[in-house]
Amino acid sequence: MNEDIRFQPKELEWTPEKIARFWDYEGQNLAKVGEYFTKQVGDALIDLARSYGALAEPVLDYGAGPGHLTEKLVLQGLVCDACDFSPVSLDARKKRLASHASFRDGVCLSGLPSALPAEGYGTVFLAETMEHLLPGWREKTLQEIYRVLRWGGFVVVTVPHAENLQAAQVMCPECGAIFHRVQHVAAFDCRTLENAMVEQGFKKVACHPIDLVRISNEMQAPWRRFQRLFREALGRVRVLSPRPSITPNLVYVGRKA
């Protein structure tokens, strides 16, 4: 009877404390290392930034989590800092990257504005972070990135493209809390992402949907690109039914100008 009383299905109200608990757990779950977005596509994202001339040192990986993108930046010889609100993730990152000369520091954020230096960075990556932030924190985070970027510096943002948040909801069978399985609280398309950035003073360089997983796979196995192009060619002449265009990611590149 008591269990029935406790069980009340309802939407989980995320708070900074609950979000921290969630990501402290995720960050120390070694079985999920391969699932991190930047672990899968970090090299493709760095190459994309480079193609827009938006890779200027020193680089800041903002909301770095376990630091998979940080590690890829460092392995390419880029001078890099990282920051995050999770001390568990921060400790794991420092241990893994301490021996790399181009990794300067891992900063644990406790509030905004932070202790990060004003106008101290040439490029800030904000990869798969905006969709996790509560509305007030999204504005503060973009203001903080604007503050720490030098004039003419770049911000590179990725979010899921036009995500259906309800499709990824799960329910706790013990308490009834309903929440997004990876703690997303917002969805973006080109218009809403561009608006969020321009409101904080950024000037758009590019904003478009893209499939970073596909690009990453083709970087690792170039034959996949030729396979895709071949299938697309067959689709155009109707030998094969064309596959639907999938653009799961949205990338924004902007400048502080």
N, C-alpha and C positions, 0 to 999 in steps of 0.2 A: 504493500500500500504506500509506504513512504517513497519507494522508488517511482511509483506512478505520479506522486505529487511533485517530485523533483523534475521529472521529465516534462519540459514545456518547450516544444519546438518554437524557435524565434530567431530572428536575424541577429547574429553576433554584432555587438557594437565594439568596433576596434578602438583601442586606446593606445597611446605610446607604450604603456607597460605591457599590454597583451602582444603588441607587435614585436617588442624586444624579446619576450619569452619565446614567441614563435620562431624568430630567426636565430636565437641562441641555440635552440634545439636543432634547427635545420643546418646550422653552420657546423655542428659537431657530429652530424650523422654522416659518417664516411661512406655509407652505402649510396648516398645521393650525390657524390662528387661529380659524376659524369652527367648529371641532369642539369647542372648550372649552365645557364645560357651562355655566359662568357667563356666557360670551359669549352663549349662546343664551337662557338663562332668568333671568339676573340680575335684571331688572326685576320679573319675576313673583315671584321669591324675596323681594325687598325688600318688595313689596306684601303678600305673605303674612305676613312678620314684622310689618309695620305693622298688619295686621288683628288680630293677637294683642296689640297694644300692646307689642311686643317690639323696638322700634327706638329705643334711647336713646343719645344721643351722650356721649362720643366712641365711635365704632364701630371695631372691629378686625376686619380680614379676615385670618383665621389660615390659613396654608397657601395664600397668595393666588396662587401661580404667577405668570403674566404680569400679573395684576391686572385681569382683566375685571370682576369683581364690585366691586373697589375703585373702578374708573373709574365704574361705574354709581352707586355710593354717592356719590361726589364730585360727579357731574353733578346729583344731586338735592340738592346743597348740604349734605350731611351731613359733619361733621368726622370724618375717617377716618385710621387708620393701617393698615399692612399688614405682614405678616411671612411669611417663607418660608426654607427651608433652602438654596434654590438661588440663588447669587449672580448667575447669568446671568439668571434670571427677575427678580430684584430690580433689576438695572441697567436692563432693558427697561422695567420699571414706572416707575422713577424718571424716566427720560427722557420718558416719555409723560405723566406726571401732574405734573411739576415746576411747571407754570404755574398749576395749580389751587390757589386759596387754601385750600380746605377739606381738601386732602391734606396731612397733617402730616409723615409720615415713612414710610419703608420700612425695615424692620429685618431684617437677615440673621441668622437663628438659627444658632448654632454648637453649642448644647447646651441642656439644660433642667435647672433653671429658667433662663430667659433674663434679659436685661437690661430687658425690658418692665416697666413700673411695676406694683407690686401694687395691686389695686383701682383700676386706672386707666381702666376701660372700662365703658360702660353696656350694650353689646351686642357679642358676639363671634360672627361667622359662621365656621362650620367646614363649608364646602361641598365635598362630594365629596372628602373627605380621609381620613376614618376607614378606608375600605376599602383605602387604600394603605399604612397603617401596620402595622409589625410589632407583635406583641402587647405587648411591653414599652413600645414607643413610644406605643401607643394610650393606655395608662394614664397615662404621663407627660404626654402632650399634654392629656388631660382635666384632670389635676391642675394643669397650667400655666394652662389656661383658667379654672379655678376660682380660681386665685391672682390672675389679672389682672382678673377681674370684680369690680366693687364689689358690696356687699350689695344684693340686690334686682335685680341686673343679669341680662341674658338671654343665653342661648346658643342659636343657631339652627344645627342640624346637618342636613345632607342626605347620604344615601348611596343607592346603588342598592337597590331593594326586592327582597329574596329572590333575589338574583342566582345563577344557575348558573355558577359560576366556570369549570368545565371547558369549558363551551360556547364560551368566548372564548379558550381557550388556542391558542397557536401554537408551532411548533417551528423553531428556527434550523437551516437545512439544512446549515450548515457545522460547527457544534459539537454539535448535537443538543439544546441547551438548550430545555426546554419551559417556557413562561411565559404568563401572562395578557397579552393584547395591549396593555393599558393599565395593567399593573402592579398589578392588584387582588390582594390577598392575604387578604381576609376578606369574608364576606357577612353581611347583617343582615336580620332581620325586626323587627317591632315589639317583640317580647319581648326579643330579644337586645340591641337598641339601648337600650331602656328600662333594662334591667339594667346595661348598661355605664355609663349616665349616673348612675343612682341610687347605684351603688357609689362614685362620686366626689363624692357629696353634692348633686347637682342634683335639684330638684323639678320634676316634669313639669307643663308647661302643656298641651301637646298632642303627640301622636305618631300619625301616620297615613300610609298610602300616598297618593300624589298623582301626577298626570301634569303635571309642570311645563312640559314642552314644549308640550303641548296648551294649557295656560293662557296660556303666552307667545304662542303663535300666535294665540289668540283676542284677546289684548290688542292685537296688531299689526293684526289684521284681524277686527273684531267680527262680521262676517257669518259667520265660521267657527263662532261659538258658536250662532247661530241655525240654521245648517246641522246641527250636532251635535244640538241639541234637537229639530229636526224629524225627524231620522233616529231618534232615541230614541223619539219619539212614534209613528212608523210601526212601529217594532219592537214597541212595547207592544200595538198592535192587529194585529200580525202581517202588516202589508202588506210589510214588509221584514224579513229575518232580522236580529236585533239583533247588533251587533258585540260581540265579547268585551270585557269591561272590562279596560283596560290601565292599570296603576298602576306605572310603572317606577321611581318615586322614593319615598323614605321621608323624611319630614320630622319632626324632633323639635324642639320649643321647650321650653326649661327655664329655671329661675331659680336663682340662688344665694341661698338663703334658709335 
